[in-house]
Amino acid sequence: MDIKAQLAAYGEAINDKLDEAMLLPNVPQLLKRAMRYSLEAGGKRIRPCLVLGTSEMLEGDREAALVLGCGLEMIHTYSLIHDDLPCIDNDDMRRGRPSNHKVFGEGQAVFAGDALLTYAFEWMLGQGIEKNDRNYYRAVLEIARRAGAGGMVAGQSLDLEAEQNGIADERALYAIHDRKTADMLIAAVLAGAYTANPTGEQLRSLESYASGIGLLFQITDDILDHEGDEALMGKTLGKDEKSNKLTFVSLYGLEKAKTLAEETARQAAQQLLPFGERAGFLHDMIDLIKDRKN
Amino acid sequence: MDIKAQLAAYGEAINDKLDEAMLLPNVPQLLKRAMRYSLEAGGKRIRPCLVLGTSEMLEGDREAALVLGCGLEMIHTYSLIHDDLPCIDNDDMRRGRPSNHKVFGEGQAVFAGDALLTYAFEWMLGQGIEKNDRNYYRAVLEIARRAGAGGMVAGQSLDLEAEQNGIADERALYAIHDRKTADMLIAAVLAGAYTANPTGEQLRSLESYASGIGLLFQITDDILDHEGDEALMGKTLGKDEKSNKLTFVSLYGLEKAKTLAEETARQAAQQLLPFGERAGFLHDMIDLIKDRKN
């Protein structure tokens, strides 16, 4: 199947499962509306698609992959709600709609995020309790680790600190993106792998692969931002005309950033060699991220 | 052992375990400091003490009870950090010290809360992974349920909504307190019970007991607030002189609120009858809450 069709098929399965997960009969109306508002805002469901694609590659349990993918999407969504708050990024818009706190108020947005995060674990644990499968719990644990104090939240905290004090250096830039972006992609492929019976070697290859596409995602993001700014200004920008924010483009310049993207894509692809032909979907994801236009 | 000594002994064991849990070698310095700041602010550790006491009563696994108790305390602490934020209760002080956002800023306080919540699950799941004990996962699931969108966060969201729009009636008041206060106490005793091999009947009695002490806690809180206000004003306050906030005292008057506290305490004690003499600690907790002076 071509990658766009595959993503659409995965996305539909995920959205159906999310509808099931988000019935929430015991949740007060306002809180439920706030939780659903952001979850249904129509993201690309990249993380759950990676869970499904990895699970399918290793002939894992598709039902478990769907459940874990929904949990990851809830966690990703809560992180966007909190990131958009006035005391953090202060973004009024998200995915073309007013951000959560613009609709529900800041306090309810904090709670909607807290509720989505807690519910992700309630949902994943609740669906797993009758299986009693150790690999399933390893997947949930991996998600908690990568989403938490040493993973995504660490990246968000470092990013905010850097925003306030300036990023010190290249190393700090990589550390922030590894944690803020890559960790949740790593969680996705490892969770997908745990729905099968992965070897340690497979887990290591998949972790490197996801770390690579995380970096690739960030580099291409910086390139797109840079080119968008240039289009807006109608000219080629010199380094000094850009904002102070340290990005891969401000660090290396545009051409070298593009070369780095190519190199990162090549290295990610190499990690898929042990999986042979079955790695088609994960392979196509690299190109999709590298060649995206937004 | 007398209740004060028992609480001190449990508290020490909990604090030692929390020190172990909070080493956090992979967490950035600022985030780690913000997480520890609120956790080490010296709460009474009521919830973990209930886990330990219930576990001991049923001859459960003490080590598991310690781990689950620490998880609950992390979740309780995160909820206080977020509740104190300017967009929610706007409290500058907590437990006699500046609240988290006054020290670390609002954005970092949001992340410190998010990190504590996520880490609670990382910690509990990480400690449980080698056991592969279904009752242990039931305990973690119970904690997620009671802390989340249908439990504590529901109570917080309803409370904020009521603060903004006024509480409609008695039923709403009970609904808020059940979820905001009682649910985490229920999670504590049920988690403690799951460290043993509880019967369904035992679980039901313990849930009713904890629901009762949650209500008792709230009624006595309202009575203490009322008496504190009176002492401050140097006279007996009429209903109309109090704030508009609906409390058990404003709803029933002081005397009837005291009667309701006695009745609630009696009903909670009845739930402990099936456990006989082994329920000493849980029994003493009722009196402790009923007769507290702050």
Interface residues (C-beta under 8 A of the other chain):
Chain A: L24 N26 V27 P28 L30 L31 K32 A34 M35 Y78 S79 H82 L85 C87 I88 G105 E106 G107 Q108 V110 F111 G113 D114 A115 L116 L117 T118 Y119 F121 E122 L125 G126 G128 I129 N132 R134 Y137 R138 V140 L141 A144 R145 A147 G148 A149 G150 V153 A154 Q156 S157 L158 L160 E161 Q164
Chain B: L24 N26 V27 P28 L30 L31 K32 M35 Y78 S79 H82 L85 C87 I88 G105 E106 G107 Q108 V110 F111 G113 D114 A115 L116 L117 T118 Y119 F121 E122 L125 G126 G128 I129 N132 R134 Y137 R138 V140 L141 A144 R145 A147 G148 A149 G150 V153 A154 Q156 S157 L158 L160 E161
